[in-house]
Amino acid sequence: MRGFIARSAATAAVTALALVPVSAAEATTAASESARSYRFVVSATSGWQGTETYIRRGDRYSVEYVGGAWTVDSARFDPVDADGYDWDTDARIYQGCKILRNEAYGTLLAKRGRSITAMGSYRKLRAKGSGTLRLRINDADRCLGDNAGRITVVIRVWRARSYG
């Protein structure tokens, strides 16, 4: 695994900074919003897994890795966290099974509607469309048979209050 202790400190710092508004407009928006948190376990042996978290267009949401490990080949490669394998290890893995080819095997992926995004250990986004958030490992369905492990994530959703 690639430095969970160092990454945990870095992730905590990024998380703390990500929640601080950077402009007056964002400060006003943040004051009128509420956040909800959900804990979810993502298996390396299943395809897209529904989180039952509905994201609306315009919502801000984040997915943060909080623990666990998984692998795309339990016989040949050590488990990794949500950032997936380093590029040297990734190059030794058969390349025909990636969902997102420009992301490392083992990277945590998110999907809403048809949009697929690499989330890794932490990412915060504004939704351009609506849909139920689904998560998985960067490894195609036909290649899940040799996978093992699971990770735990925290999903946070910030919704603007509806007026009207």
C-alpha positions in Angstrom: 0.0 0.0 0.0 1.2 3.5 -0.7 1.6 5.4 2.5 -1.8 5.4 4.3 -0.4 7.5 7.2 1.0 10.2 5.0 -2.1 10.2 2.8 -4.4 10.3 5.8 -2.7 13.5 7.0 -2.8 15.0 3.5 -6.4 14.0 3.0 -7.4 15.6 6.3 -5.7 18.8 5.2 -7.4 18.7 1.8 -10.7 18.0 3.4 -10.4 20.8 5.8 -9.4 23.2 3.1 -12.1 22.0 0.7 -14.8 23.0 3.1 -13.6 26.6 3.4 -15.3 29.0 1.0 -12.8 30.8 -1.2 -15.0 33.8 -2.3 -17.7 35.9 -0.9 -20.2 34.4 -3.3 -19.2 30.9 -2.1 -19.4 32.0 1.5 -23.0 33.2 0.9 -23.8 29.9 -0.9 -22.3 27.8 1.9 -24.3 29.6 4.5 -27.5 28.7 2.7 -26.7 25.0 2.2 -26.9 21.9 4.4 -24.6 18.9 4.1 -25.5 15.2 4.6 -23.0 12.4 5.1 -23.3 8.7 4.2 -20.9 5.8 4.8 -20.6 3.2 2.1 -18.6 0.0 1.6 -17.4 -0.6 -2.0 -16.5 -4.2 -3.0 -13.8 -5.0 -5.5 -15.7 -8.0 -6.7 -18.9 -6.3 -7.8 -19.6 -3.9 -10.7 -21.4 -0.6 -10.3 -22.8 -0.5 -6.7 -25.7 1.8 -6.0 -25.2 4.0 -2.9 -28.8 5.1 -2.8 -27.5 8.7 -2.7 -29.4 10.8 -5.2 -27.3 13.8 -6.5 -29.3 16.6 -8.1 -27.9 18.9 -10.8 -26.1 21.8 -9.0 -25.4 19.8 -5.8 -21.9 19.7 -4.5 -20.7 16.3 -3.4 -17.5 14.6 -2.3 -16.4 11.0 -1.9 -13.6 10.4 0.6 -11.7 7.1 1.2 -11.6 6.3 4.9 -10.3 2.7 5.1 -9.9 -0.7 3.6 -7.9 -2.1 0.6 -8.6 -3.9 -2.6 -6.8 -5.5 -5.5 -7.6 -6.3 -9.2 -5.6 -9.6 -9.0 -5.4 -11.2 -5.6 -2.8 -13.8 -6.8 -0.3 -11.3 -8.2 -0.7 -7.8 -6.8 -0.9 -6.4 -3.2 -4.0 -4.6 -2.1 -4.1 -0.8 -2.5 -6.3 2.1 -1.4 -8.8 4.2 -3.4 -6.0 5.8 -5.4 -5.2 2.5 -7.1 -1.9 1.2 -8.2 1.2 3.3 -8.9 2.0 3.6 -12.6 4.9 1.2 -12.5 2.7 -1.6 -11.0 -0.2 -0.6 -13.3 2.0 -1.1 -16.3 2.5 -4.8 -15.3 -1.2 -5.5 -15.2 -3.0 -6.6 -18.4 -4.4 -3.4 -19.8 -7.6 -4.8 -21.4 -9.8 -4.4 -18.4 -9.8 -0.7 -17.5 -13.0 1.2 -17.4 -11.1 4.6 -17.5 -8.0 3.9 -19.5 -6.2 7.1 -18.3 -6.6 6.1 -14.6 -4.7 3.4 -12.7 -6.2 0.0 -12.0 -7.8 0.0 -8.6 -8.8 3.7 -8.6 -12.2 4.4 -7.1 -14.7 5.4 -9.8 -18.1 7.2 -9.5 -21.0 7.3 -11.9 -24.1 9.4 -12.2 -26.2 8.8 -15.2 -23.6 8.2 -18.0 -20.9 10.3 -16.5 -17.9 8.4 -15.0 -15.4 10.2 -12.9 -12.2 9.0 -11.1 -12.6 9.8 -7.4 -9.5 8.3 -5.9 -9.0 9.0 -2.2 -10.8 12.3 -2.2 -12.6 14.5 -4.8 -15.3 17.2 -4.5 -17.5 18.1 -7.5 -20.5 20.0 -8.6 -23.0 17.8 -10.4 -23.8 18.8 -14.0 -26.7 16.4 -14.1 -28.9 14.4 -11.7 -28.8 10.7 -10.8 -28.1 8.1 -8.2 -24.4 7.9 -7.3 -22.8 4.5 -8.0 -19.2 3.5 -7.1 -16.8 0.7 -8.2 -13.2 -0.2 -8.7 -11.5 0.6 -12.0 -11.7 -2.9 -13.5 -14.2 -4.1 -16.0 -17.1 -6.5 -15.1 -15.5 -9.4 -17.1 -12.3 -9.1 -15.1 -13.7 -9.0 -11.5 -13.2 -12.8 -10.8 -9.7 -12.4 -9.5 -10.4 -9.3 -7.4 -10.5 -9.2 -3.6 -11.2 -6.7 -0.8 -13.3 -3.7 -0.2 -12.9 0.0 0.8 -15.1 2.3 3.0 -15.9 5.8 1.8 -17.8 8.8 3.2 -20.1 10.5 0.7 -21.1 14.1 1.5 -23.8 16.0 -0.3 -24.3 19.8 -0.1 -27.7 20.9 -1.4 -28.9 24.4 -1.9 -32.1 25.1 -0.1 -35.1 25.2 -2.4 -37.0 28.5 -2.4 -40.3 28.6 -4.2 
